[in-house]
């Protein structure tokens, strides 16, 4: 069988966390280890500026995201790693596709509603049209599969709709490839350590709500110690977790890190108290995250190395993207 063409992106907004890792980057690494796949991983800096960024911090965060990819296990020699703004075709195709996408489709996007909040009138147009840029990212590279966390599912459905409409409108069957989302069945949505009903997120003000991939051992242990639980003992049956979001989230994190099922983890900790479970959870977290954190710290000091990776990635990505853009322009009639 032919390999997959993988494309995915991560915003360089700092504080990459356990949700990014377990929901997406862990999957990037597995896919990139399969030599039959072609993988492109993009630092989506154009997406990042949909909310205000400090220009100096943004530059550092772009490099830190590259460092995180590598520290997690993505080989920059075998895979394309680049930043979105270095390939101007992304912005151009986003415009072309924004003439295909419909207002009604965008109005349904729940992430915009959540992020814009009550003050929708003051949100940037970029925040609103953000999923169109995301579609441009994917469609420029003929990606067949897009690994993401659960929160990006709706954006991928929109991308599929846009591709199909473009192909129909211009009578170019299969010109834009309709991509498949790759969302893990379990643990595709890691929740906040302070509230099991809220997504773990880099924009949450409390740092105690997430494990950052740059946290050291002490921080990890402390955050797990302080994480929210409930007054009961750990359950004997997975079904009991429905009403217990914090227990479900912590057991989910444990399962994902140990490559186990939720069912198996529930059996392992059946009837135990949280403090015992938290000790074990901290241990597996430290084992997994500490080496990543140390490697990120090491890599971010080598700006030259990271910039070279971005430059190589830029050259390779530009070549693919400019060819696709050219064909698209011809189809449109330019
Ligand atoms: P971003 O930067 O918010 O997140 C990067 C990846 O991490 C996943 N993720 C989570 N998964 C599980 N639990 C969580 N709490 C959690 N938080 C984040 C996200 O689902 C994502 O896969 N729009 C995208 C970036 C993007 C992109 C693309 C992705 C731009 N263009 C093209 C794929 C293809 C975003 O903002 O991700």
Boltz pocket constraint, residues with backbone or C-beta under 6 A from the ligand:
constraints:
  - pocket:
      binder: B
      contacts: [[A, 7], [A, 8], [A, 9], [A, 10], [A, 11], [A, 12], [A, 19], [A, 20], [A, 21], [A, 22], [A, 23], [A, 24], [A, 25], [A, 44], [A, 47], [A, 133], [A, 134], [A, 137], [A, 138], [A, 146], [A, 147], [A, 148], [A, 149], [A, 150], [A, 151], [A, 152], [A, 187], [A, 188], [A, 189], [A, 190], [A, 191], [A, 199], [A, 200], [A, 201]]
      max_distance: 6.0
